[in-house]
Amino acid sequence: MTDSLDKPLSVFLPSTQPVIELPVSSVLRSLIDEVLNAVMEEAAENARLSLGTLGRCADYAIVGARVLSKLSNHPHVAVAGGEIVDCGDGMFIVLFPTRSTRRHARKLSDLRDYHCWIQSVHTAPDGKERLEWIDFTLRPDHLVAKMFGILYSRQPQGSYLWDWHDNIPGVPMNVRPQLSANGSRGDWMWTDAVCTRLLYKYEQDHNALLNDLVAQVLHRLADAIEENHRT
C-alpha cells in the first residue's frame, strides 16, 4: 500500500495474504492511529469513564496489536511494564508498579503506574532481527503530568510513537541515576513479566469486548481508506 493510499478497499477479508505492506507507510500509520483513537474515545464515552481514554493503554495495545497482525499477517504483540515520561525542562515521571504491588497483584486493575504498548520483531534480509515499538497513547502525556503535579512543558511530539527501537534515543545519561527503575539500558519503556502476564489475563477475560473493538477499527479503517481514495 502506497503513501497515497491509492488502492480502494471496501472490506478486510480473512486472507493469508497481507492487506498492508511492511513497513507501514506514514500516511497509513496516521490513519490507523486516528481511527483507533476515535473508536477508543467512543467506547470510553459509552462506558461513562470519568477519565476518558486516560489509563486505557492496555486496550490500545491489545486492539492495536490485533489490528496490525490481521492487516500485515505479521505478529504484533501487546506487552506491559514500565515507562518514563519526558515532561520537558528536565522533568521526568517513572511509571512502574512497586515490587510489592507486582507480587500481590491478581489482575491488571490491581496495578498502578504501569504502561502497555506494542512490539513486533522483524527479520532483515541479512537475517538480523529488528524490534519495532508502537505506542498509540502519547496524547494524554500532559494529563499524566498533571496528575503527578508536574508542569508539562515539552513540545508536542505527535499522537503516537512508531519506530525501530534502535532508532529511539535513550534516556539522557545525566538523569539515568535518578531513574533507576528503567535498568541499565536507558530505555524509555521496558517489559515486565508480571505486568505482561496480567495483561494477557486481562485480554482473555475481556476477549469478546476487545474483538468488538477490533471489528470496529477494521470497519472504520476500510471506510477511511476508501474515502481517502475518492478524494
N, C-alpha and C positions, 0 to 999 in steps of 0.2 A: 504494500500500500504506500503510495507516494505522499509527500508532504501536502499536495493539493487535494488529497482525498478524492481523486477523480474516478474511483471505482464505486458505482452505486451499489447499495446493499439494502435490501428490504427486510431480510431476517437473517439471523445467525443460525444456521442449521448444524446439527451434530455432524462432525466430519473428522476424519483422521488427518485432513489437510489443514494447515494453519490458515485462519482468516486474515491475520495480520502478519507482516514480516518483522523479523528481529534484525537489528534493534528497532524499536518502535519510533516512528517519526515524531518530531517535535510537535507538529500540529495535532496528531492523534493523541499524544500524551496529554496535551492540554484539554482536549475534548473528553477524554476518559476522566480526567480529574474533575472537570465541570459537571459531567453527568453523575458521577459517583457522589460528589458532594451534594448535588441537588436532591438525589434520592435519600441520602442520609439526613439532610435537613428536614425533608418532609416526614420521614419516619420519626425523627425526634419530636417534631411538632405534633404529629398524630398521637404519639405516646405521652405528650404533655410533659416532656422532660424540661425541668426548670433551667438547666444549663445548656439546653440545645445539644449540639454535637460535641461540646467540650467533654473530654474524658471518654469519648467513644472510639478511641484508636483501635480497639480490638475489632469492632465491626468494620471499620475502614480497611484494616489489614486483611481480615478474612475474606470479605466480599471482594476487595480489590484483587487479592491473590487468585480467587476462584475465577473472576472475570478474565484476568490476564492469562491464566492457564488454559481456559477454554478457547480464547481467541488466538493464542500463539501456539497451542499444542506443545507448550514447553512448561515444565514445572515452576511455579512461583509459590512460595510458602510464606505464611504468616508466622512471625516469631515475636517473642516478648522478652523484655529485660529492662535495662536502664537507658537513660538519655540525659545528655547535658544540653540545656537550652542557653544559647548565647543571647543575652538581653541587650548587648551593646554597652559601650563605656566600661568595659572590663568587668561587667556583672554577669554571673552565670548561675543557673539553677540546676542542681543534680536531682533527677527523678529516678529513684531506685528504692524499693522497699527494703526495710531493715532485715537483717538475717533472721531475727526472731519472728518477724511478720511472715517471712517466706517459709519458715519452718512450721508454723502453725496454721497457715492458710489451707483451706479445703476447697475453696472455689475462687475464681478470679476476683470477685467482688470483695473478698477478704483482704485483698492487697490495696495499697495506695501508692501513688507516685511511681507506677510502672509505665512502660511505653511499649507499643506494638507497631511493627512495620512489616514490609515485605522484602524477602530476599530471593534471589534467583542466581543459580550458578550456570555459567555459560562456558563452553569449551571452544577455545580459539583454534584456528587452522593448524597452529603448531602444537596443539594438544594441551596447552596450558589452560587452567581453569581461571575464570574471572568472575568475581562476585559483584552482583548488581544490587543496589539499595533503592527501594521505592517507598516513599512516605507521603501519604496524601493529607497529613494533618498539621501542616505548618500554619494554617490560617489562625488558629486560636493561641499561638505562642504568646501574644501580648496579653491575653486573658489569663494565661498560666502565670505570667509575671505579676499581674495584678493580684491574683490570689495569694501570692507569696509576699505581697507588699513591696515589690521591686519595680522601679521605673523601667519601662521597656523603651529604649531609645534607638534600637537597631533599625536600620533602613529596611523596608520590605524586601524579602528575598524570594518572593513568589509564593504561590499557594501550595506547592509540593516540591519534594526532593525526588529526583530520578536520575541516578548517575552510577558510574562504576565506583566501587568502594575505594579503589586505588587512586581515583581522581579527586577525592574529597580531602582537603587539607585537614590535618589532625588538630586536636585541641592545642592551643598555644602552649609552648613548653613552660613559659613563666607562670602559668596558672595551674599546671597539672598537679603540683604538690598539694594544692588546696582542694583538688577534685579527685582524690584517690580512689573513689568508688569506680571510676572507669578503668582501673587497672593500669598497666604499664604501656599499653599500646597507644593511648591517646585518642581513642575513637569517641565520636560523639554519641554513638549508640552501641550497646553490647548486649548479646543474648544471655539469658539466664535459664538454666534447665528447669527450675521450679516454676518460674513465670511462664515459660513456654508450655510446660505440661498443663498448667491451669488454663492457659489459653486454648489448648486443644480440647480440654474438658468443656470449656465454655462453648466451643464450636460444636461439639457433639450434642450438648444439652439444648442448643438453640438452632439445630440444623434446619428445621423447617422454615423458621423466620429468615435465616441467612440465605437459604435457597430462594426465597421470595424476593429478597433484596437483589440478589444476583440477577434474577429474571428481569426485574425492573430496570436495572442498569443496562443489561444487554438490549432490551427492547428500546429504551430511550436512546442508546448509543446508535442503534441501527437507524432510527429516525433522524438523529442529528447528522449522521454521515450522509444520508440521502438529501437532507436539507442543504448541507454544505455543497453537495454535488449540483443541486439545482441552481444554487446561487453562484 
